Amino acid sequence: MAGNVVACRIAACIVYSARKMRELRLIARQRQKLTGQLASEKNRLHKILADGGIRLGVVVSDVHGQSARAMIKALIANKMPQEVLKFASRRLKASREELFDALQGELTESHRFVLNELMQHIEEIEQRIARFDQRLLAGLESEHNWLVLLQTLPGVDRPCCW
């Protein structure tokens, strides 16, 4: 009789574990979809900039880094290239002249509208991904030791919100 109780408890743990893993997979799959959407929106933003003659991607390594994002927001706000340069980080490898040349373009009101919408959508998706990360890590809290062990493998990094 005691063996049956133990077997039932083990079976219950396995069912609970399988259900929990299904739920975590659901969250992980949706996060993966959001990551794909984010990449698509970032590519679209880059394309709209290029269409307006803004070649920021040529002189900045990460068009979606903090400095470049601030410059794009200044362009959306219809600031002149000289004013936009104020948002460029000193750590950028490109010279001020190269940045100034890259910012020479003609963004129409339609370009600015679409860029603004894309920027807002990108930031919204990034916030959603962060919430999915938090939910995944909360669900994996009981597996913390395994996660630490996995990080010893090459290419496996610590999640951003851990």
URMO-V838121 format. One record per backbone hydrogen bond with DSSP energy under -0.5 kcal/mol. NH is the residue of the N-H (numbers start at 1). CO is the residue of the C=O. E is the energy in kcal/mol with one decimal. If there is no record, write none. Layout:
BEGIN
NH/CO/E + NH/CO/E
END
This chain:
BEGIN
5/1/-1.7 + 6/2/-2.2 + 7/3/-2.5 + 8/4/-2.5 + 9/5/-2.2 + 10/6/-2.6 + 11/7/-2.5 + 12/8/-2.5 + 13/9/-2.3 + 14/10/-2.4 + 15/11/-2.5 + 16/12/-2.6 + 17/13/-2.9 + 18/14/-2.7 + 19/15/-2.5 + 20/16/-2.7 + 21/17/-2.5 + 22/18/-2.2 + 23/19/-2.1 + 24/20/-2.4 + 25/21/-2.5 + 26/22/-2.2 + 27/23/-2.0 + 28/24/-2.7 + 29/25/-2.8 + 30/26/-2.0 + 31/27/-2.3 + 32/28/-2.2 + 33/29/-2.1 + 34/30/-2.3 + 35/31/-2.3 + 36/32/-1.9 + 37/33/-2.3 + 38/34/-2.7 + 39/35/-2.2 + 40/36/-2.2 + 41/37/-2.7 + 42/38/-2.5 + 43/39/-2.3 + 44/40/-2.2 + 45/41/-2.4 + 46/42/-2.2 + 47/43/-2.2 + 48/44/-2.3 + 49/45/-2.2 + 50/46/-2.2 + 51/47/-2.4 + 52/48/-1.6 + 53/50/-1.6 + 54/49/-2.7 + 55/53/-0.7 + 55/102/-2.4 + 58/55/-1.4 + 59/55/-0.7 + 59/56/-0.7 + 60/56/-1.9 + 65/62/-1.9 + 69/65/-2.6 + 70/66/-1.9 + 71/67/-2.0 + 72/68/-2.6 + 73/69/-2.4 + 74/70/-1.8 + 75/71/-2.2 + 76/72/-2.5 + 77/73/-1.7 + 78/75/-1.7 + 79/74/-2.3 + 83/80/-0.7 + 84/80/-2.3 + 85/81/-1.9 + 86/83/-1.0 + 87/84/-1.9 + 88/85/-1.5 + 92/89/-1.2 + 99/95/-2.4 + 100/96/-2.6 + 101/97/-2.6 + 102/98/-2.3 + 103/99/-1.6 + 104/101/-1.1 + 105/103/-0.9 + 106/52/-2.4 + 108/106/-0.6 + 112/108/-2.4 + 113/109/-2.3 + 114/110/-2.6 + 115/111/-3.0 + 116/112/-2.5 + 117/113/-2.3 + 118/114/-2.8 + 119/115/-2.8 + 120/116/-2.4 + 121/117/-2.3 + 122/118/-2.9 + 123/119/-2.4 + 124/120/-2.2 + 125/121/-2.7 + 126/122/-2.4 + 127/123/-1.9 + 128/124/-2.3 + 129/125/-2.7 + 130/126/-2.0 + 131/127/-1.9 + 132/128/-2.3 + 133/129/-2.6 + 134/130/-2.3 + 135/131/-2.2 + 136/132/-2.7 + 137/133/-2.7 + 138/134/-2.2 + 139/135/-2.1 + 140/136/-1.5 + 141/138/-0.9 + 143/140/-1.8 + 144/141/-1.5 + 147/143/-2.3 + 148/144/-2.3 + 149/145/-2.0 + 150/146/-2.5 + 151/147/-1.5 + 152/149/-1.4 + 153/150/-1.9 + 156/153/-1.7 + 157/155/-0.7 + 162/159/-1.4
END
